[in-house]
């Protein structure tokens, strides 16, 4: 088990001091002082953008989009945390300007686009924690889990908290003879995509019986909508187990465990362990569609993942396309300052560079959308 290969799946200038009044007025028309990446050009007239998708991203996006109207050439952003699957669907339907997903779109999903290619731009990185509600376990104690054990719990073959498969990993911890109440997502979820890709990488039985996707046929358990829904269900249900993006776990003070990684070490979800997982994955495809679950490295947390903003490569509305490009450029640069306080990992510099290339690839007619 320790030697199992990690899963990474490629799915195929400023204005001059003596500028004329007209230039001064044009620059003044762009609000704020921080740059959204207009490179000294006139700001787009579009001042409202809409997005939908990932609940994994919601705590970070909420802060980013609160601040973005205050930056130079910023805009109001209305974001609906409806789950990655719905965000993808709404982008394909053309009802939002951008989507957000923690699981890259599949080839099948990309083929459904009627508006040309869709570009993936990583905007954040985090960890999916294994949460539980056991009053008998002290808050200072973190239960140990292996990937196969988590798979067996979600397959329904490990049914009670005092099963030997759990107690043998946790000597000295008193565990009750209490049924495990399994909680999973009820909606199309990128967090589920990360979680099930991890289980598929570590458990052949899970891979053959359930598989990996944003939505799967769960063998057991109760569904809840969004990361917030799973967090609430776990916190209110004695004997429950779930999976949640780390920010929701820490905000709600939910118990969570440590998970054995590919090197055989038990690692807690954290900024440092998710960062280590990302750093230890170097085979990154050009289209930036990939997973980093079960990454190698002694300090890697095995259930980590990136999240992406997804946009159409060829923007039909040039003015709005420029506004979208400015937004995403800001998100992967200045917007990263909000990551750490909210328990997200700032993007690695190598990923920022690759993201820049994706933003610069967006076209508005015969020219690039991004003018920086």
C-alpha positions in Angstrom: 0.0 0.0 0.0 2.8 2.4 0.9 4.3 2.0 -2.6 1.1 2.6 -4.6 1.7 5.1 -7.3 0.1 8.5 -6.6 -2.9 9.4 -8.7 -2.5 12.2 -11.2 -4.7 11.9 -14.2 -4.4 14.1 -17.2 -7.8 14.3 -18.8 -6.6 14.6 -22.1 2.6 51.5 -18.6 1.4 53.2 -16.0 0.2 56.6 -17.1 3.0 59.3 -17.3 3.0 62.0 -14.6 2.4 64.6 -17.3 -0.4 62.7 -19.1 -3.1 64.7 -20.8 -6.4 65.2 -19.0 -8.2 62.6 -21.2 -5.8 59.9 -20.0 -6.2 61.0 -16.4 -10.0 60.8 -16.7 -9.8 57.4 -18.2 -7.7 56.1 -15.4 -9.8 57.7 -12.8 -12.8 55.9 -14.2 -11.3 52.7 -13.0 -12.0 52.4 -9.3 -9.5 51.7 -6.5 -5.7 51.5 -6.4 -4.8 47.8 -6.8 -4.3 46.5 -10.3 -6.7 43.9 -11.8 -4.3 43.7 -14.8 -5.5 46.2 -17.3 -1.9 47.2 -18.0 -2.8 50.9 -18.3 -5.5 50.4 -20.9 -9.0 51.8 -20.5 -11.1 49.6 -18.1 -13.9 47.6 -19.6 -17.4 49.0 -19.1 -18.6 45.6 -17.7 -19.0 46.1 -13.9 -20.9 43.0 -13.0 -19.9 39.3 -13.5 -21.6 36.1 -12.5 -20.1 32.7 -11.5 -21.3 29.5 -9.9 -19.9 26.2 -8.7 -17.6 24.9 -6.0 -18.6 25.1 -2.4 -15.0 24.1 -1.6 -14.0 27.6 -2.8 -16.8 29.6 -1.2 -15.1 30.9 2.0 -12.2 32.1 -0.1 -14.3 33.5 -3.0 -16.5 35.3 -0.5 -13.5 37.3 0.7 -12.0 37.8 -2.7 -15.2 39.0 -4.3 -15.9 41.3 -1.4 -12.5 43.0 -2.1 -12.5 42.9 -5.9 -14.8 45.9 -6.5 -12.2 48.1 -4.7 -9.3 47.3 -7.1 -8.4 49.1 -10.3 -10.8 48.0 -13.0 -12.6 45.8 -10.5 -16.2 44.7 -10.7 -19.0 43.3 -8.6 -19.0 39.5 -8.7 -22.1 37.5 -7.9 -21.1 33.9 -7.1 -23.4 31.0 -6.3 -21.9 28.1 -4.3 -24.1 25.5 -5.9 -21.5 22.7 -6.2 -18.9 22.0 -8.9 -21.3 19.9 -11.0 -23.9 22.6 -11.2 -21.3 25.2 -11.9 -20.1 23.2 -14.9 -23.7 22.8 -16.1 -24.4 26.5 -15.8 -21.3 27.4 -17.7 -22.2 24.9 -20.5 -25.7 26.4 -20.5 -24.3 29.9 -20.8 -26.1 31.2 -17.7 -22.9 32.4 -15.9 -19.7 34.1 -17.0 -17.5 31.5 -15.3 -17.7 28.3 -13.4 -15.6 27.0 -10.5 -14.8 23.3 -9.9 -12.6 21.2 -7.6 -12.6 18.4 -10.2 -11.4 19.2 -13.7 -14.0 18.7 -16.5 -13.9 15.4 -18.2 -13.5 14.9 -21.9 -17.2 14.1 -22.2 -18.1 17.3 -20.4 -15.8 19.4 -22.6 -17.3 17.8 -25.7 -20.7 19.2 -24.6 -19.6 22.8 -25.1 -21.4 24.6 -27.9 -19.2 27.7 -27.5 -15.8 26.3 -28.2 -12.9 25.3 -25.9 -13.1 25.7 -22.2 -10.0 26.8 -20.3 -9.0 25.6 -16.7 -7.2 28.1 -14.5 -6.2 26.9 -11.0 -7.2 29.5 -8.4 -6.6 27.7 -5.0 -5.4 24.6 -3.3 -6.7 22.8 -0.2 -7.2 19.6 1.8 -10.3 17.4 2.2 -10.5 16.3 5.8 -12.0 13.1 7.2 -14.5 14.3 9.8 -16.4 12.5 12.5 -18.5 13.0 15.6 -17.5 10.9 18.5 -18.0 12.4 21.9 -16.1 9.5 23.5 -12.9 10.6 21.7 -11.1 13.6 23.3 -10.8 16.7 21.1 -7.0 16.4 21.6 -7.0 12.9 19.9 -7.1 12.5 16.2 -8.2 9.1 14.9 -6.0 7.4 12.4 -7.4 6.2 9.1 -5.9 4.5 6.1 -7.2 4.8 2.6 -8.5 1.2 2.4 -10.3 1.7 5.8 -12.0 4.8 4.6 -13.1 3.0 1.4 -14.4 0.1 3.5 -16.4 2.4 5.7 -18.0 4.1 2.6 -18.5 0.7 1.0 -20.5 -0.4 4.1 -18.2 -3.3 5.0 -16.9 -1.6 8.2 -20.1 -0.8 10.1 -19.2 0.0 13.7 -16.7 2.3 15.3 -15.2 -0.5 17.4 -14.5 -2.7 14.3 -11.0 -4.2 14.6 -10.0 -2.4 11.4 -10.4 0.8 13.3 -9.3 -0.1 16.8 -6.1 -1.8 15.6 -5.0 1.5 14.1 -5.9 3.4 17.3 -4.6 1.6 20.3 -5.4 3.2 23.6 -8.5 5.0 22.2 -11.8 3.9 23.6 -14.2 3.5 20.7 -17.9 2.8 21.2 -19.9 -0.1 19.7 -21.9 2.4 17.7 -23.0 2.3 14.1 -21.0 4.5 11.7 -23.4 7.0 10.2 -21.9 7.7 6.8 -22.4 11.2 5.3 -21.7 12.1 1.7 -22.5 14.8 -0.8 -26.0 14.7 -2.4 -25.0 17.1 -5.2 -22.5 17.0 -8.0 -19.4 17.9 -6.1 -15.7 18.5 -6.9 -14.9 17.7 -3.3 -16.5 14.3 -4.0 -14.4 14.2 -7.2 -11.2 14.6 -5.1 -12.4 12.2 -2.5 -13.5 9.4 -4.9 -10.4 9.8 -7.0 -8.4 9.2 -3.8 -10.4 6.1 -2.9 -10.1 4.8 -6.4 -6.3 5.3 -6.3 -6.0 3.4 -3.0 -8.7 0.7 -3.1 -9.2 -1.6 -6.1 -12.5 -2.6 -4.7 -13.7 1.0 -4.6 -12.4 1.5 -8.1 -14.3 -1.5 -9.5 -17.5 -1.1 -7.6 -18.0 2.7 -7.3 -15.3 4.6 -9.2 -14.4 8.2 -9.3 -16.6 11.1 -10.3 -18.3 14.3 -9.0 -21.4 12.1 -8.5 -21.4 8.4 -7.7 -23.8 5.7 -6.6 -23.0 5.6 -2.9 -23.3 2.1 -1.4 -24.3 3.5 2.0 -25.0 6.7 3.8 -27.0 9.9 3.9 -26.5 12.7 1.5 -26.2 16.4 2.3 -25.9 19.4 -0.1 -22.6 21.3 -0.3 -19.6 21.3 2.1 -21.7 23.3 4.5 -24.4 20.6 4.4 -22.0 17.8 5.1 -20.4 19.8 7.9 -23.8 20.5 9.5 -24.9 16.8 9.2 -21.7 15.5 10.8 -21.7 18.0 13.6 -25.3 17.2 14.5 -25.1 13.4 14.1 -23.5 11.3 16.8 -21.3 8.5 15.4 -21.1 10.1 11.9 -18.2 10.3 9.5 -17.9 12.7 6.5 -15.5 14.5 4.2 -15.1 18.3 4.1 -12.8 21.0 2.8 -10.6 22.0 5.7 -11.9 25.6 6.1 -15.4 24.2 6.9 -13.9 21.8 9.5 -12.0 24.5 11.3 -14.8 27.1 11.2 -17.3 24.6 12.6 -14.9 23.0 15.1 -15.5 19.5 13.9 -13.3 16.5 14.8 -11.1 15.2 12.1 -8.5 12.5 11.6 -5.1 11.9 10.2 -4.7 9.8 7.1 -1.9 7.5 6.1 -0.1 8.8 3.0 1.8 7.0 0.2 5.0 7.1 2.3 3.2 5.3 5.2 3.0 8.3 7.4 -0.1 9.5 9.2 -0.6 13.2 8.2 -3.2 15.7 9.3 -4.9 18.0 6.7 -3.2 21.4 6.9 -1.8 24.2 4.7 1.6 22.7 4.9 0.6 19.1 4.1 -1.5 20.2 1.1 1.3 22.4 -0.1 3.7 19.4 0.2 1.3 17.3 -1.8 1.3 19.8 -4.6 5.0 20.3 -4.5 5.6 16.5 -4.9 3.5 16.3 -8.1 5.6 17.5 -11.1 3.8 15.8 -14.0 1.3 18.5 -14.9 -0.5 18.4 -18.2 -0.6 21.5 -20.4 -4.4 21.9 -20.1 -4.0 21.9 -16.2 -6.6 19.1 -15.7 -5.1 16.9 -13.0 -5.4 15.4 -9.6 -2.8 15.3 -6.8 -4.4 12.6 -4.6 -2.1 10.1 -2.9 0.9 12.2 -3.8 4.4 11.0 -2.9 6.4 12.5 -0.1 6.8 12.1 3.6 4.7 15.2 4.5 2.0 15.0 1.8 -1.6 14.9 2.8 -3.1 12.3 0.5 -6.6 13.9 0.0 -5.5 17.3 -1.4 -6.5 19.1 -4.6 -6.6 22.2 -6.6 -9.7 24.1 -7.6 -10.2 25.8 -11.0 -12.1 28.7 -12.6 -13.4 27.5 -15.9 -14.1 30.0 -18.8 -14.6 29.9 -22.5 -11.4 30.4 -24.4 -13.1 32.5 -27.1 -15.2 35.2 -25.5 -18.0 36.5 -27.7 -18.4 39.7 -25.8 -15.0 41.4 -26.0 -15.7 43.9 -23.2 -17.0 41.2 -20.8 -14.1 38.9 -21.9 -11.6 41.6 -20.8 -13.4 41.9 -17.4 -13.3 38.1 -16.9 -9.6 38.0 -17.8 -8.9 40.9 -15.4 -10.8 39.1 -12.6 -9.0 35.8 -13.0 -5.6 37.5 -13.3 -6.2 39.3 -10.0 -7.4 36.1 -8.3 -4.2 34.2 -9.1 -2.0 37.2 -8.1 -3.2 39.8 -5.5 -6.2 37.7 -4.5 -4.0 35.0 -3.1 -3.2 37.2 -0.1 -6.6 36.0 1.4 -5.8 32.3 1.2 -3.8 31.5 4.3 -6.1 33.3 6.8 -8.9 31.2 5.5 -7.0 27.9 5.5 -6.3 27.7 1.8 -2.8 27.3 0.3 -1.6 30.1 -1.8 -0.9 28.9 -5.4 2.7 27.7 -6.0 4.6 30.0 -8.3 4.9 27.3 -10.9 1.1 27.0 -11.1 0.7 30.8 -11.2 2.9 30.9 -14.2 0.9 28.2 -15.9 -2.3 30.0 -15.0 -1.0 33.2 -16.5 -0.5 31.4 -19.8 -4.1 30.2 -19.6 -5.5 33.7 -19.0 -3.4 35.1 -21.8 -4.8 32.5 -24.1 -8.3 33.9 -23.8 -9.4 35.7 -27.0 -11.8 38.5 -27.5 -12.3 38.7 -31.3 -9.0 39.0 -33.0 -7.0 40.1 -29.9 -6.2 38.8 -26.4 -8.8 39.5 -23.7 -6.1 40.2 -21.1 -4.4 43.5 -21.9 -1.6 43.4 -19.2 
